[in-house]
Amino acid sequence: MSWFILFIAGILEAGWLVGIQKSESFTKFPYVLIAIISMAFSLLLFSMALKTIPISHAYLVWLAVGATSISVINHYFFDQPLSLQQIGCFLLIFVGVVGLKLSK
């Protein structure tokens, strides 16, 4: 269950990054609110996952899921290109995350 919680925390990390980006230097309050709420829940879930997952594994997974999520969100919602090379690298990240999970 901790790995699922960590995965959700990583996705929420992408949520606060999008919120900050769309807030245009904190001038659009709804996006600022989304960023703050996403950040708070991301950190809360991350800390919950740390109860059973070593911090070195948890931090890498949290960042990897966040980076992958932000790229996918930007591609589908903000028309930023996503190359085959980037997709291949994200697949390598996924393989690394699965490897960490199985190494326990």
Helices and strands as residue ranges (DSSP letters): H 2-22, H 29-49, H 55-78, H 84-102
